[in-house]
Amino acid sequence: MANFSKPSVPQFSVDVYQNEYLPEGGREVNAIVTVTSTGGGTIGSAVAAPHLYAPGQGPSAAVAVMVDCSGSMDYPPTKMRNARDATAAAIDTLRDGVRFAVVGGTHVAKEVYPGGGRLAVADASTREQAKQALRRLGAGGGTAIGTWLRLADRLLSSDDVAIRHGILLTDGRNEHESPQDLRAALDACAGRFTCDARGVGTDWEVKEVTAIASALLGSADIVADPAGLAADFTQMMETAMGKEVADVALRVWTPVGTTIRFVKQVAPTVEELTDRRTEAGPRAGDYPTGSWGDESRDYHVCIEVPAANLGQEMLAARISLVVPQPDGTTRNLGAQGLVRAVWTEDMVASTSINPQVAHYTGQAELAQAIQQGLDLRKSGDIDGATAKLGRAVQLASASGNADTAKLLAKVVDVVDAATGTVRLKAKVAEADEMTLETRSTKTVRVKK
């Protein structure tokens, strides 16, 4: 008989890394805020033995898997088979008691399992029934991803659960609805569930898949070879099963006279959050971060402060973490970090850049340089593309981002990494270019 111990609630901590010293007249304050969640206790037990996890032991959760069933999934025929196998593997990874549904996506969205506008509860028999239903999935029709997301949203909200998550697989471009329709669907679903998006093969649009993951605070990736889908789906579902707190927001309070220039996540990926602020009372705003398990993420906060005299100091921002409550209020998670500004005539103190800030400023520039370089390459601007991708090679090398450096080396011949001297390769495999673009926002953490 399995011995179930009650998982503890995760503990959050906030650490701030900055150089608080400003020169006379200095007004820009930069800080890296590291948020860490530890000791939740579900991630290991749920993943190691999902079926031995007592129903209700982990946080209540619902997952919708959206599988592309458009006609192109039959070319080659192994693609649809791999997608069915991957979805089956993901279903096997579900913890007992988790609500789930499978959606088949074409130019319309269909309930594959369980049907009837509801969710199934994961156990041995429903997993088996879902896998039987998957065997009947065939390919045919177009692609309208917004309809898949809206159906997933309806299903996920049909049950009162703490964590709502989607997994979306596509192999093609979103050709059967307008970009505005997809955008409207993403706006409608944002904040209602998180979603990981995957493109399989090389006939899909990177910017569409990354936009879905970005809007719904999930991960995006390419699975160039459909044979890799099962391992990827299993890993995604394990991560989803490890999430323990949903809808965590970074609350930033600033005093009168200050302006927030930007808030962005900088690790494990670069994600712009500035425009997603919701007001949270006088001088405070909440920035969404999605669901958390046992993990750590870094955020870059940039604040403009009013000019002050030498020797003065001020609190530039107070950072805390909050989660919404059923009654419409928010609960503070008890962790706090302070961002300070101190004006000094010590030139050495006021001109040194904090290593964390310098590192992540470089990582954000690296992501941008790759995206711009690939866009220029596609438009035929060889000189512009060479300059941008050369800068990317230089930044990847300087920051020790070996994974990105490897991906860049498949698109350019590196003459000298330190100076960013490169030549564009005459022939580049489409999968290599798409992998670089999809993973361009992945960062390496600064060595503390």
C-alpha positions as CSV (number, residue, x, y, z in Angstrom):
1,M,0.0,0.0,0.0
2,A,1.4,3.4,-1.0
3,N,2.2,5.8,1.8
4,F,0.9,9.2,0.9
5,S,2.3,12.2,2.8
6,K,0.6,15.5,2.5
7,P,2.7,17.7,0.2
8,S,3.9,21.0,1.8
9,V,3.0,24.3,0.2
10,P,5.9,25.8,-1.8
11,Q,7.9,28.6,-0.2
12,F,8.8,31.6,-2.4
13,S,11.8,33.8,-2.0
14,V,12.9,37.0,-3.8
15,D,16.5,38.1,-4.2
16,V,17.6,41.4,-5.7
17,Y,20.9,42.0,-7.5
18,Q,21.8,45.5,-8.5
19,N,24.3,48.3,-8.3
20,E,22.3,50.9,-6.3
21,Y,24.8,53.7,-6.7
22,L,24.0,56.5,-9.2
23,P,26.2,59.4,-10.3
24,E,25.0,63.0,-9.8
25,G,22.0,63.4,-12.2
26,G,21.7,59.6,-12.6
27,R,18.1,58.5,-13.1
28,E,18.0,54.9,-14.3
29,V,18.0,52.0,-11.8
30,N,18.4,48.4,-13.1
31,A,17.9,45.3,-11.0
32,I,17.7,41.6,-11.6
33,V,15.1,40.0,-9.4
34,T,15.5,36.2,-8.8
35,V,12.3,34.5,-7.7
36,T,12.6,30.9,-6.4
37,S,9.9,28.5,-5.4
38,T,11.1,25.5,-3.3
39,G,9.8,22.7,-1.1
40,G,6.4,22.1,-2.7
41,G,7.1,18.4,-2.6
42,T,4.9,17.2,-5.4
43,I,7.3,17.4,-8.4
44,G,9.4,14.4,-7.4
45,S,6.7,12.2,-6.2
46,A,4.3,13.0,-9.0
47,V,6.8,12.4,-11.7
48,A,8.5,9.4,-10.3
49,A,5.2,7.5,-9.8
50,P,2.2,9.4,-11.2
51,H,-0.2,6.5,-10.6
52,L,0.8,6.2,-6.9
53,Y,0.0,9.8,-6.3
54,A,-3.2,10.0,-4.2
55,P,-6.0,11.8,-5.9
56,G,-6.3,15.3,-4.4
57,Q,-2.7,15.1,-3.0
58,G,-1.3,17.4,-5.6
59,P,-3.0,20.6,-6.4
60,S,-6.2,20.1,-8.4
61,A,-5.3,20.4,-12.1
62,A,-6.8,20.1,-15.6
63,V,-4.9,19.5,-18.9
64,A,-6.2,19.8,-22.5
65,V,-4.0,18.2,-25.2
66,M,-4.7,19.8,-28.6
67,V,-3.5,17.6,-31.5
68,D,-3.2,18.8,-35.1
69,C,-5.3,16.5,-37.3
70,S,-5.1,18.6,-40.5
71,G,-4.5,16.9,-43.8
72,S,-0.7,17.7,-43.8
73,M,-0.3,15.4,-40.7
74,D,-0.5,12.5,-43.2
75,Y,2.7,13.6,-45.0
76,P,4.6,11.4,-44.1
77,P,2.0,9.0,-42.5
78,T,4.3,8.4,-39.6
79,K,3.7,12.0,-38.4
80,M,0.1,11.3,-37.3
81,R,1.1,8.0,-35.8
82,N,3.9,9.7,-33.8
83,A,1.4,12.4,-32.7
84,R,-1.0,9.7,-31.4
85,D,1.8,7.9,-29.6
86,A,3.1,11.1,-28.1
87,T,-0.4,12.0,-26.8
88,A,-0.8,8.5,-25.3
89,A,2.6,8.9,-23.6
90,A,1.4,12.3,-22.2
91,I,-1.8,10.7,-20.9
92,D,0.3,8.0,-19.2
93,T,2.1,10.7,-17.3
94,L,-1.0,12.3,-15.8
95,R,-1.4,12.0,-12.1
96,D,-4.4,10.1,-10.8
97,G,-7.3,12.5,-10.2
98,V,-6.1,15.1,-12.7
99,R,-8.9,16.3,-15.1
100,F,-8.1,16.0,-18.8
101,A,-9.4,16.1,-22.4
102,V,-8.0,15.5,-25.9
103,V,-9.0,18.0,-28.7
104,G,-8.5,17.2,-32.4
105,G,-7.7,20.3,-34.3
106,T,-8.4,21.1,-38.0
107,H,-10.3,24.1,-39.4
108,V,-12.7,23.2,-36.6
109,A,-12.0,21.8,-33.1
110,K,-13.5,18.5,-32.1
111,E,-13.6,16.7,-28.7
112,V,-11.7,13.4,-29.1
113,Y,-12.1,12.3,-25.5
114,P,-14.1,12.2,-23.2
115,G,-16.7,14.3,-25.2
116,G,-19.9,16.0,-24.1
117,G,-18.2,19.3,-23.1
118,R,-16.6,17.8,-20.0
119,L,-13.3,16.6,-18.7
120,A,-12.3,13.0,-17.7
121,V,-10.7,12.2,-14.3
122,A,-7.4,10.4,-14.8
123,D,-7.2,6.8,-13.6
124,A,-6.3,3.5,-15.1
125,S,-9.6,3.0,-17.0
126,T,-9.9,6.6,-18.4
127,R,-6.3,6.6,-19.5
128,E,-7.0,3.3,-21.4
129,Q,-10.3,4.8,-22.9
130,A,-8.4,7.9,-24.0
131,K,-5.8,5.8,-25.8
132,Q,-8.5,3.8,-27.5
133,A,-10.1,7.1,-28.7
134,L,-6.7,8.3,-30.0
135,R,-6.4,5.2,-32.3
136,R,-9.3,6.5,-34.3
137,L,-7.7,9.9,-35.0
138,G,-7.0,10.5,-38.7
139,A,-5.7,13.4,-40.7
140,G,-7.9,15.6,-43.0
141,G,-8.9,19.2,-43.1
142,G,-7.4,22.6,-42.5
143,T,-5.8,24.6,-39.7
144,A,-7.6,27.2,-37.4
145,I,-5.7,27.2,-34.2
146,G,-7.9,29.8,-32.5
147,T,-10.8,27.4,-32.6
148,W,-8.7,24.7,-30.8
149,L,-7.7,27.2,-28.1
150,R,-11.3,28.3,-27.5
151,L,-12.5,24.8,-27.1
152,A,-9.6,23.9,-24.7
153,D,-10.6,27.0,-22.7
154,R,-14.2,25.9,-22.5
155,L,-13.2,22.4,-21.4
156,L,-10.6,23.6,-18.9
157,S,-13.0,26.0,-17.3
158,S,-15.8,23.4,-16.9
159,D,-14.2,22.2,-13.7
160,D,-13.2,24.1,-10.6
161,V,-9.4,23.4,-10.4
162,A,-6.3,25.3,-9.3
163,I,-4.0,24.6,-12.3
164,R,-5.2,24.8,-15.9
165,H,-2.8,23.8,-18.7
166,G,-2.8,23.2,-22.4
167,I,-0.4,21.3,-24.7
168,L,-0.7,22.3,-28.4
169,L,0.9,20.5,-31.3
170,T,0.8,21.8,-34.9
171,D,2.6,20.9,-38.1
172,G,1.3,23.6,-40.4
173,R,0.6,27.3,-40.8
174,N,-2.6,28.7,-39.4
175,E,-4.2,29.1,-42.9
176,H,-7.9,28.8,-42.2
177,E,-8.5,31.8,-40.0
178,S,-7.1,35.3,-40.0
179,P,-4.2,36.4,-37.8
180,Q,-6.7,38.7,-36.1
181,D,-8.9,35.6,-35.2
182,L,-5.9,33.8,-33.6
183,R,-4.9,37.0,-31.7
184,A,-8.5,37.4,-30.4
185,A,-8.5,33.8,-29.3
186,L,-5.1,34.3,-27.5
187,D,-6.4,37.5,-25.8
188,A,-9.5,35.6,-24.7
189,C,-7.5,32.7,-23.2
190,A,-4.6,34.7,-21.6
191,G,-4.7,34.4,-17.9
192,R,-7.2,31.5,-18.0
193,F,-4.8,28.7,-18.7
194,T,-1.1,28.3,-19.5
195,C,-0.1,26.5,-22.7
196,D,3.1,24.8,-24.2
197,A,3.2,24.9,-28.0
198,R,5.2,22.6,-30.3
199,G,5.8,22.7,-34.0
200,V,6.5,19.3,-35.6
201,G,8.4,19.0,-38.9
202,T,9.3,22.2,-40.8
203,D,6.1,23.5,-42.4
204,W,4.8,25.6,-39.6
205,E,5.4,29.3,-38.8
206,V,7.8,29.9,-35.9
207,K,6.3,33.3,-35.0
208,E,2.8,31.7,-34.7
209,V,3.9,29.0,-32.3
210,T,6.1,31.3,-30.2
211,A,3.3,33.9,-30.0
212,I,0.9,31.2,-28.6
213,A,3.4,30.2,-25.9
214,S,4.3,33.8,-25.1
215,A,0.6,34.9,-24.8
216,L,-0.2,31.9,-22.6
217,L,3.0,31.9,-20.5
218,G,4.2,28.5,-21.7
219,S,7.2,27.1,-23.6
220,A,7.7,26.9,-27.3
221,D,9.9,24.4,-29.2
222,I,10.5,22.6,-32.4
223,V,10.4,18.8,-32.8
224,A,11.9,18.6,-36.2
225,D,11.8,14.8,-36.3
226,P,8.3,13.4,-35.4
227,A,10.0,10.4,-33.8
228,G,11.0,12.8,-30.9
229,L,7.4,13.7,-30.0
230,A,6.8,11.1,-27.4
231,A,9.8,12.0,-25.3
232,D,9.0,15.7,-25.6
233,F,5.3,15.3,-24.7
234,T,6.2,13.1,-21.7
235,Q,8.7,15.8,-20.5
236,M,6.1,18.6,-21.0
237,M,3.4,16.7,-19.0
238,E,5.9,15.9,-16.2
239,T,6.6,19.6,-15.9
240,A,2.9,20.4,-16.0
241,M,2.3,17.8,-13.2
242,G,4.9,19.5,-11.1
243,K,3.1,22.9,-11.1
244,E,1.7,23.8,-7.7
245,V,0.7,27.4,-7.7
246,A,-1.2,29.1,-10.5
247,D,-1.5,32.7,-11.6
248,V,1.5,34.1,-9.6
249,A,2.0,37.8,-10.3
250,L,5.1,39.9,-9.7
251,R,3.8,43.0,-7.9
252,V,5.9,46.1,-8.3
253,W,5.3,49.1,-6.1
254,T,7.1,52.3,-6.9
255,P,7.0,55.7,-5.0
256,V,5.7,59.0,-6.4
257,G,7.8,60.5,-9.2
258,T,9.2,57.1,-10.5
259,T,8.4,55.5,-13.9
260,I,8.7,51.8,-14.7
261,R,10.6,51.6,-18.0
262,F,10.3,47.8,-18.4
263,V,9.7,44.5,-16.6
264,K,10.9,41.4,-18.4
265,Q,11.6,37.8,-17.6
266,V,15.2,37.1,-18.6
267,A,15.7,33.4,-17.5
268,P,15.0,30.7,-18.4
269,T,13.8,32.6,-21.5
270,V,13.4,36.3,-22.4
271,E,9.7,37.3,-22.1
272,E,8.5,40.9,-22.3
273,L,6.0,41.6,-19.5
274,T,5.8,45.4,-19.5
275,D,2.6,45.7,-21.5
276,R,0.9,43.0,-19.4
277,R,0.7,45.1,-16.3
278,T,-2.6,45.3,-14.4
279,E,-3.1,48.1,-11.9
280,A,-3.1,46.9,-8.3
281,G,-3.9,49.9,-6.2
282,P,-2.0,53.2,-5.7
283,R,1.5,53.1,-7.3
284,A,1.5,49.3,-7.7
285,G,1.1,47.0,-10.8
286,D,0.9,43.2,-11.2
287,Y,2.9,41.4,-14.0
288,P,1.7,37.8,-14.8
289,T,4.2,35.0,-14.4
290,G,2.0,31.9,-14.8
291,S,2.2,28.6,-12.9
292,W,5.1,27.6,-10.6
293,G,6.6,24.3,-9.4
294,D,10.0,23.9,-7.8
295,E,11.9,26.3,-9.9
296,S,13.7,29.6,-10.1
297,R,13.3,32.5,-12.7
298,D,15.0,35.8,-13.2
299,Y,13.4,39.2,-14.0
300,H,14.9,42.5,-15.1
301,V,13.2,45.6,-13.7
302,C,14.3,49.0,-15.0
303,I,13.0,52.1,-13.2
304,E,13.4,55.8,-13.8
305,V,13.8,57.8,-10.6
306,P,13.6,61.5,-10.0
307,A,17.0,63.3,-9.9
308,A,18.4,63.8,-6.4
309,N,21.4,65.3,-4.7
310,L,24.6,63.5,-3.8
311,G,24.3,61.5,-0.6
312,Q,20.6,61.1,-0.9
313,E,19.0,57.6,-1.1
314,M,15.6,56.3,-1.8
315,L,13.5,53.1,-2.2
316,A,13.0,52.8,-6.0
317,A,10.7,49.8,-5.9
318,R,9.3,47.1,-3.6
319,I,8.8,43.7,-5.3
320,S,6.4,41.1,-3.9
321,L,4.5,38.0,-5.2
322,V,0.7,37.7,-5.1
323,V,-1.9,35.1,-6.1
324,P,-5.6,35.8,-6.8
325,Q,-8.2,34.5,-4.3
326,P,-11.7,33.2,-5.1
327,D,-13.3,36.4,-3.6
328,G,-11.5,38.6,-6.0
329,T,-8.8,39.8,-3.6
330,T,-5.1,38.7,-3.8
331,R,-3.0,36.9,-1.2
332,N,0.6,37.9,-0.7
333,L,3.1,35.0,-0.8
334,G,5.2,36.6,1.9
335,A,8.4,37.1,-0.1
336,Q,9.8,40.6,-0.8
337,G,12.7,42.4,-2.4
338,L,13.7,46.0,-2.3
339,V,15.3,48.0,-5.2
340,R,17.3,51.0,-3.9
341,A,18.9,54.2,-5.4
342,V,21.9,55.9,-3.7
343,W,23.5,59.0,-5.3
344,T,27.3,59.2,-4.8
345,E,30.3,61.1,-6.0
346,D,32.3,57.9,-6.0
347,M,32.9,57.4,-9.7
348,V,34.0,53.8,-9.3
349,A,30.9,52.8,-7.4
350,S,28.4,54.6,-9.7
351,T,29.9,53.5,-13.0
352,S,30.3,49.8,-12.3
353,I,27.6,47.6,-13.8
354,N,26.2,44.8,-11.7
355,P,27.3,41.4,-13.2
356,Q,23.8,40.0,-13.2
357,V,22.4,43.1,-15.0
358,A,25.2,43.1,-17.5
359,H,24.8,39.3,-18.2
360,Y,21.0,39.5,-18.8
361,T,21.2,42.7,-20.9
362,G,23.5,40.7,-23.2
363,Q,21.1,37.7,-23.2
364,A,18.2,39.9,-24.2
365,E,20.3,41.5,-27.0
366,L,21.4,38.0,-28.1
367,A,17.7,37.0,-28.6
368,Q,16.9,40.2,-30.5
369,A,20.0,39.9,-32.7
370,I,19.1,36.3,-33.7
371,Q,15.5,37.2,-34.6
372,Q,16.6,40.3,-36.6
373,G,19.4,38.4,-38.3
374,L,17.1,35.6,-39.5
375,D,14.5,38.1,-40.7
376,L,17.1,40.0,-42.7
377,R,18.4,36.7,-44.1
378,K,14.9,35.8,-45.3
379,S,14.4,39.2,-46.9
380,G,17.7,38.8,-48.8
381,D,19.8,41.4,-46.9
382,I,23.0,39.4,-46.6
383,D,25.1,42.2,-45.1
384,G,22.6,43.1,-42.5
385,A,22.0,39.4,-41.6
386,T,25.8,38.8,-41.3
387,A,26.2,41.7,-39.0
388,K,23.3,40.8,-36.7
389,L,24.2,37.0,-36.6
390,G,27.8,37.9,-36.1
391,R,26.9,40.0,-33.1
392,A,24.8,37.1,-31.8
393,V,27.8,34.7,-32.1
394,Q,29.9,37.2,-30.1
395,L,27.3,37.6,-27.4
396,A,26.7,33.8,-27.1
397,S,30.4,33.2,-26.8
398,A,31.0,36.0,-24.2
399,S,28.1,34.8,-22.0
400,G,28.8,31.1,-22.2
401,N,25.5,30.3,-23.9
402,A,26.9,27.1,-25.5
403,D,23.5,25.8,-26.7
404,T,22.7,28.9,-28.7
405,A,26.3,29.1,-30.0
406,K,25.9,25.5,-31.4
407,L,22.6,26.4,-33.1
408,L,24.2,29.6,-34.6
409,A,27.1,27.5,-36.0
410,K,24.6,25.6,-38.2
411,V,23.5,28.8,-39.8
412,V,26.8,30.7,-40.1
413,D,30.5,29.8,-40.4
414,V,32.2,31.2,-37.4
415,V,35.6,32.8,-38.3
416,D,36.2,34.5,-34.9
417,A,33.6,34.2,-32.2
418,A,35.3,36.8,-29.9
419,T,34.9,39.5,-32.5
420,G,31.7,38.2,-34.1
421,T,33.3,37.6,-37.5
422,V,31.1,35.2,-39.4
423,R,30.0,34.2,-43.0
424,L,26.5,33.1,-43.8
425,K,26.3,29.5,-44.9
426,A,25.2,29.1,-48.5
427,K,23.0,26.2,-47.6
428,V,21.1,25.9,-44.3
429,A,18.8,23.0,-43.4
430,E,15.3,24.5,-42.8
431,A,15.1,22.6,-39.5
432,D,18.3,24.2,-38.3
433,E,17.1,27.7,-39.1
434,M,13.7,27.1,-37.4
435,T,15.4,25.6,-34.3
436,L,17.6,28.7,-33.9
437,E,14.6,31.0,-34.3
438,T,12.3,29.0,-31.9
439,R,15.0,28.7,-29.2
440,S,16.5,32.2,-29.7
441,T,14.9,33.5,-26.4
442,K,16.4,30.7,-24.2
443,T,19.0,32.1,-21.9
444,V,21.8,30.8,-19.7
445,R,21.8,31.9,-16.0
446,V,24.5,34.1,-14.7
447,K,27.0,32.1,-12.5
448,K,26.2,33.4,-9.0
